[in-house]
Amino acid sequence: WRSATGRDLLADHTYLKNFTVYWMYGLRPNGELSKIDDLQYVTQKIWPWHFKYLANRYNCPASKWLAENLEPMAYTRCWDVIWDTSDLPFEAEGPDETWPLARHFEGIGWVVMRSGWDEDATHAIFQSGNFYYGHQHADENAFTIFKKGSLAIDAGRYEWGSDHRSNYMARTIAHNTILVHDPDESFGDLVNDGGQTYPTSMPPAYQDLEDTEWDRGDISSFETNQWYSYACGDATNAYSNHKMKQYLRQFVHLQPDLFLVFDRVEATSADYNKYWLLHTMEEPEIEGTVARIAEREGRLLVRTILPEQATMNKVGGTGHEFDVFGNNFPPSGTHYSQQDGEEWGAWRL
């Protein structure tokens, strides 16, 4: 297009210009992809030539660093030759101590928090943003936590069109956020999980979605420094207004590996049960108001401070891994065979 018209469509393309930074923050410290929403295979690799292109196109040292440090593909593609970075007149530069420990990616409503850039660092994603009807789920104000293992996970298996995805994986109940359960609420053909609703249609392209039905969540405050990273998410609009008056979540990462989660939830009726969810790979150990979670070399301790009369239970195990108030929706197994690194999960608090 540039050759034919002289118009450079990509000169100020913010998505492509910022993609390398987004990718670096989103990668887990051990090099895995973050498993979130429909992104299922945590060991999947992106092609290095993507970053070779970005390094050439935007004179980006970070893209050059990624192109040189990603595991190479099994064979060379023409793009590896066309966008070769060896002769670029600048050095590759990876993330270092000058990079902020957290970053707010406003377009998708993600806040990515890290304790550092070494392989043993703590890594978390907190999300609250517009609903674009892509591969998003009904999971505003949800979070994931990784440190030497997948500790607080985004549960379920990606199977487009299956009951597992429709009734569990893409629903609020499969994510680390809040349910407000009105037993009489209808979700059409789907089971009542007590969670967030879906918009009734696709959003218009390239338009401001504020105050529309696709305005589901907002990061209303964000701050990061060497001591802590802080985000506040407002997911009130993600729930039916017949049951939810307000849902604010404050999510704080105190360096290096302490998280504080404070929720303000005001329902329209005190009779609606409220559920605070945290999904795990392995069975949690519960003792009073404390739960202990382990996965690979990682350990997570969860302590409930408020409300004072909170009850901590666990759901999961054989026949209940994907339980929605008594109905289990396991993966069908007809779409994909299981691959190494899939994180379906089997338990939740």
C-alpha positions as CSV (number, residue, x, y, z in Angstrom):
1,W,0.0,0.0,0.0
2,R,2.8,2.4,0.8
3,S,4.5,1.5,-2.5
4,A,1.3,2.1,-4.5
5,T,0.0,5.2,-2.8
6,G,2.8,6.8,-0.8
7,R,0.7,6.6,2.3
8,D,2.4,4.9,5.4
9,L,-0.4,3.3,7.3
10,L,1.9,1.9,9.9
11,A,4.0,4.9,10.9
12,D,1.8,5.7,13.9
13,H,0.2,2.3,14.4
14,T,0.1,2.2,18.2
15,Y,-0.7,-1.5,18.4
16,L,2.4,-2.6,16.4
17,K,4.6,0.1,18.0
18,N,3.8,-1.1,21.5
19,F,3.4,-4.8,20.8
20,T,6.9,-5.8,21.9
21,V,6.5,-4.1,25.2
22,Y,3.2,-5.8,25.7
23,W,4.7,-9.2,24.9
24,M,7.7,-8.7,27.2
25,Y,5.5,-7.8,30.2
26,G,3.0,-10.6,29.4
27,L,5.5,-13.4,29.2
28,R,5.9,-15.3,32.5
29,P,9.4,-15.1,34.0
30,N,10.1,-18.7,32.9
31,G,9.3,-17.9,29.3
32,E,5.8,-19.3,29.1
33,L,2.9,-17.5,27.6
34,S,0.4,-16.3,30.2
35,K,-2.7,-18.5,30.0
36,I,-5.6,-16.1,30.0
37,D,-9.0,-16.0,28.3
38,D,-8.8,-18.1,25.1
39,L,-5.0,-18.2,25.1
40,Q,-4.6,-21.9,26.1
41,Y,-1.2,-23.2,25.3
42,V,1.3,-21.7,27.7
43,T,4.3,-23.3,26.0
44,Q,3.4,-22.0,22.5
45,K,6.1,-19.8,20.9
46,I,5.6,-16.8,18.7
47,W,7.7,-16.6,15.5
48,P,10.9,-14.6,15.9
49,W,10.4,-13.0,12.5
50,H,7.5,-11.0,13.9
51,F,10.0,-9.1,16.1
52,K,12.5,-8.9,13.3
53,Y,9.9,-7.0,11.3
54,L,9.1,-4.7,14.2
55,A,12.8,-4.1,14.8
56,N,13.3,-3.0,11.2
57,R,10.0,-1.1,10.9
58,Y,10.3,1.0,14.1
59,N,14.0,0.9,14.8
60,C,13.2,-0.9,18.1
61,P,16.0,-2.2,20.2
62,A,13.7,-4.3,22.4
63,S,12.2,-6.0,19.3
64,K,15.7,-6.8,18.1
65,W,16.5,-8.3,21.6
66,L,13.4,-10.5,21.4
67,A,14.2,-11.6,17.9
68,E,17.6,-12.7,19.0
69,N,16.5,-14.4,22.2
70,L,13.3,-16.2,21.3
71,E,13.7,-19.9,20.6
72,P,14.2,-20.2,16.8
73,M,11.7,-22.1,14.6
74,A,12.6,-25.5,13.2
75,Y,13.3,-24.0,9.8
76,T,14.1,-20.6,8.3
77,R,11.3,-18.7,6.6
78,C,11.6,-16.1,3.9
79,W,10.6,-13.4,6.4
80,D,13.7,-14.3,8.5
81,V,15.8,-13.3,5.6
82,I,13.8,-10.3,4.5
83,W,13.7,-8.8,8.0
84,D,17.2,-9.9,9.1
85,T,18.3,-7.8,12.1
86,S,22.1,-8.4,12.0
87,D,22.9,-5.2,10.0
88,L,20.6,-2.8,11.9
89,P,22.6,0.2,13.2
90,F,21.7,-0.2,16.9
91,E,22.2,-2.7,19.6
92,A,19.5,-5.0,21.0
93,E,18.2,-4.0,24.5
94,G,16.2,-6.3,26.7
95,P,14.2,-5.3,29.8
96,D,16.3,-4.1,32.8
97,E,16.0,-2.2,36.1
98,T,15.0,1.0,34.3
99,W,11.7,-0.6,33.1
100,P,8.7,0.0,35.4
101,L,7.6,-3.1,37.4
102,A,4.1,-2.7,36.2
103,R,2.4,-1.5,33.0
104,H,-1.2,-0.5,32.2
105,F,-2.2,-1.6,28.7
106,E,-5.2,0.7,28.3
107,G,-6.6,-0.7,25.1
108,I,-7.5,-4.1,26.7
109,G,-7.7,-3.0,30.3
110,W,-4.7,-5.1,31.5
111,V,-2.4,-4.2,34.3
112,V,0.7,-6.5,34.3
113,M,2.7,-6.5,37.5
114,R,6.2,-8.0,38.1
115,S,8.8,-8.2,40.8
116,G,11.6,-8.2,38.3
117,W,12.9,-9.7,35.1
118,D,14.7,-12.8,36.4
119,E,13.3,-16.3,35.9
120,D,12.2,-16.5,39.6
121,A,10.2,-13.3,39.6
122,T,6.6,-12.9,40.7
123,H,4.2,-12.1,37.8
124,A,0.5,-11.1,37.9
125,I,-2.2,-9.9,35.5
126,F,-5.2,-7.9,36.6
127,Q,-7.8,-6.9,34.0
128,S,-10.8,-4.6,33.7
129,G,-11.8,-3.1,30.4
130,N,-14.1,-2.8,27.4
131,F,-15.7,-5.9,25.9
132,Y,-14.7,-6.4,22.2
133,Y,-16.3,-9.8,21.5
134,G,-13.0,-11.3,20.4
135,H,-11.5,-14.0,22.6
136,Q,-12.5,-12.2,25.8
137,H,-14.4,-13.8,28.7
138,A,-16.9,-12.5,31.2
139,D,-14.0,-11.9,33.7
140,E,-13.7,-8.2,34.6
141,N,-11.6,-7.6,37.8
142,A,-10.1,-11.0,37.5
143,F,-6.4,-11.7,38.2
144,T,-3.7,-14.4,37.7
145,I,-0.6,-15.0,39.8
146,F,2.5,-16.9,38.8
147,K,5.7,-17.5,40.8
148,K,7.7,-20.7,40.0
149,G,4.3,-22.2,39.2
150,S,0.8,-21.4,38.2
151,L,-0.8,-20.4,41.5
152,A,-3.9,-18.4,40.8
153,I,-5.1,-19.5,37.3
154,D,-7.6,-18.7,34.6
155,A,-9.4,-22.1,34.5
156,G,-10.8,-24.2,31.7
157,R,-9.9,-25.4,28.2
158,Y,-10.4,-23.6,24.9
159,E,-13.0,-25.5,22.9
160,W,-15.0,-23.2,20.6
161,G,-18.7,-23.8,20.6
162,S,-18.6,-26.5,23.3
163,D,-20.7,-26.6,26.5
164,H,-17.5,-26.5,28.4
165,R,-16.6,-23.1,27.0
166,S,-20.1,-21.7,26.9
167,N,-21.1,-22.7,30.4
168,Y,-17.8,-22.7,32.2
169,M,-14.5,-21.6,30.6
170,A,-15.7,-18.3,29.2
171,R,-18.0,-17.6,32.2
172,T,-17.3,-15.6,35.3
173,I,-17.2,-18.7,37.5
174,A,-14.0,-19.9,35.9
175,H,-12.1,-16.8,36.8
176,N,-10.7,-15.1,39.9
177,T,-13.3,-12.5,40.5
178,I,-16.8,-12.2,42.1
179,L,-20.1,-13.9,41.8
180,V,-23.4,-12.4,43.0
181,H,-25.9,-15.3,42.8
182,D,-29.6,-14.5,42.2
183,P,-31.2,-17.9,41.9
184,D,-33.8,-16.5,39.6
185,E,-31.5,-14.7,37.1
186,S,-31.6,-16.0,33.5
187,F,-28.7,-16.2,31.2
188,G,-30.7,-17.5,28.2
189,D,-29.6,-20.9,27.1
190,L,-26.7,-20.9,29.5
191,V,-26.7,-22.0,33.2
192,N,-26.9,-19.4,35.9
193,D,-23.4,-19.0,37.3
194,G,-24.1,-15.9,39.2
195,G,-21.6,-13.9,37.2
196,Q,-21.3,-11.2,34.6
197,T,-23.5,-10.8,31.5
198,Y,-22.5,-10.6,27.9
199,P,-23.4,-7.7,25.6
200,T,-26.3,-8.4,23.2
201,S,-24.4,-7.5,20.0
202,M,-20.9,-6.9,18.5
203,P,-19.4,-3.4,19.3
204,P,-19.0,-0.9,16.5
205,A,-15.5,-0.7,15.2
206,Y,-13.2,2.3,15.9
207,Q,-15.7,4.1,18.2
208,D,-15.6,5.2,21.8
209,L,-17.4,2.6,23.8
210,E,-17.7,4.7,27.0
211,D,-21.2,4.5,28.5
212,T,-22.3,1.8,26.0
213,E,-23.2,-1.8,26.8
214,W,-19.6,-2.8,25.8
215,D,-18.2,-0.5,28.6
216,R,-17.9,-3.4,31.1
217,G,-14.9,-2.5,33.2
218,D,-12.4,0.3,33.8
219,I,-9.0,0.7,35.4
220,S,-10.0,3.8,37.4
221,S,-6.6,4.2,39.1
222,F,-3.1,2.9,38.4
223,E,0.3,3.6,40.1
224,T,3.7,1.8,40.2
225,N,7.0,2.4,41.8
226,Q,9.9,0.4,43.4
227,W,7.8,-0.5,46.4
228,Y,4.4,-1.4,45.1
229,S,2.1,-1.5,42.1
230,Y,-1.6,-0.6,42.5
231,A,-4.7,-0.8,40.3
232,C,-8.4,-0.2,41.0
233,G,-10.9,-1.9,38.7
234,D,-14.6,-0.9,38.4
235,A,-16.6,-3.8,37.1
236,T,-20.0,-2.7,38.1
237,N,-21.3,-2.5,34.6
238,A,-20.3,-6.1,33.8
239,Y,-23.2,-7.4,36.0
240,S,-26.9,-7.0,35.5
241,N,-28.0,-3.9,37.3
242,H,-30.9,-5.8,38.8
243,K,-28.5,-7.4,41.3
244,M,-25.3,-5.3,41.3
245,K,-25.0,-1.7,42.6
246,Q,-21.2,-1.5,42.8
247,Y,-18.2,-3.7,42.4
248,L,-14.8,-2.1,42.9
249,R,-11.6,-4.2,43.3
250,Q,-8.3,-2.7,44.6
251,F,-5.4,-4.9,43.6
252,V,-2.0,-4.2,45.2
253,H,1.3,-5.9,44.6
254,L,3.8,-5.1,47.5
255,Q,7.3,-6.0,46.3
256,P,8.4,-8.6,45.9
257,D,5.6,-11.2,46.4
258,L,2.7,-10.0,48.6
259,F,-0.7,-9.2,47.1
260,L,-3.6,-7.4,48.8
261,V,-7.1,-7.8,47.2
262,F,-9.8,-5.5,48.6
263,D,-13.4,-5.7,47.2
264,R,-16.3,-3.4,47.7
265,V,-19.4,-5.3,46.6
266,E,-22.9,-3.8,47.0
267,A,-25.8,-6.0,45.8
268,T,-29.4,-4.9,45.4
269,S,-30.4,-7.6,47.9
270,A,-28.7,-9.0,50.9
271,D,-30.3,-12.4,50.1
272,Y,-28.0,-12.8,47.1
273,N,-25.0,-15.0,48.1
274,K,-21.6,-13.5,47.2
275,Y,-18.6,-15.7,46.2
276,W,-14.9,-14.7,46.1
277,L,-13.2,-17.1,43.6
278,L,-9.6,-18.3,43.3
279,H,-8.8,-21.1,40.9
280,T,-5.9,-23.6,41.4
281,M,-4.3,-26.5,39.6
282,E,-3.9,-28.7,42.7
283,E,-6.2,-29.2,45.7
284,P,-5.8,-26.4,48.2
285,E,-5.3,-27.1,51.9
286,I,-7.7,-25.1,54.1
287,E,-7.3,-24.4,57.8
288,G,-9.7,-21.8,59.2
289,T,-9.3,-18.6,57.2
290,V,-6.0,-19.7,55.5
291,A,-5.6,-21.7,52.3
292,R,-2.3,-23.1,51.0
293,I,-1.7,-23.7,47.3
294,A,1.2,-25.4,45.5
295,E,2.1,-26.0,41.9
296,R,5.5,-27.1,40.6
297,E,8.0,-25.1,42.8
298,G,5.5,-22.3,43.6
299,R,3.6,-21.7,46.8
300,L,0.7,-19.4,47.6
301,L,-0.8,-18.7,51.0
302,V,-4.3,-17.1,51.0
303,R,-5.5,-15.4,54.1
304,T,-9.1,-14.0,54.4
305,I,-9.3,-10.9,56.6
306,L,-12.7,-9.6,55.8
307,P,-15.6,-10.1,56.0
308,E,-15.3,-11.4,59.6
309,Q,-17.8,-14.2,59.1
310,A,-16.6,-15.4,55.7
311,T,-16.7,-19.1,55.0
312,M,-13.9,-20.6,53.0
313,N,-14.7,-23.8,51.0
314,K,-13.2,-25.6,48.1
315,V,-14.9,-27.1,45.0
316,G,-13.3,-29.6,42.7
317,G,-11.9,-33.0,42.3
318,T,-13.2,-35.9,40.3
319,G,-16.5,-35.1,38.7
320,H,-16.5,-31.5,40.0
321,E,-13.5,-29.9,38.2
322,F,-15.7,-27.6,36.2
323,D,-18.7,-27.4,38.6
324,V,-21.3,-24.7,38.1
325,F,-23.6,-25.0,41.2
326,G,-23.9,-28.8,40.9
327,N,-23.5,-29.1,37.1
328,N,-20.1,-30.3,35.8
329,F,-19.1,-29.2,32.3
330,P,-15.9,-31.1,31.4
331,P,-14.0,-30.5,28.1
332,S,-15.4,-32.6,25.3
333,G,-12.0,-33.7,23.9
334,T,-13.3,-33.5,20.3
335,H,-11.5,-30.3,19.3
336,Y,-7.9,-30.7,20.4
337,S,-5.8,-33.4,22.0
338,Q,-4.3,-32.3,25.3
339,Q,-0.9,-30.7,25.0
340,D,1.9,-30.1,27.5
341,G,1.4,-26.9,29.5
342,E,-2.4,-26.8,29.3
343,E,-3.9,-25.4,32.6
344,W,-7.4,-26.6,32.9
345,G,-7.5,-26.4,36.7
346,A,-9.4,-28.8,38.9
347,W,-10.1,-26.8,42.1
348,R,-11.2,-23.4,43.3
349,L,-11.7,-21.6,46.6
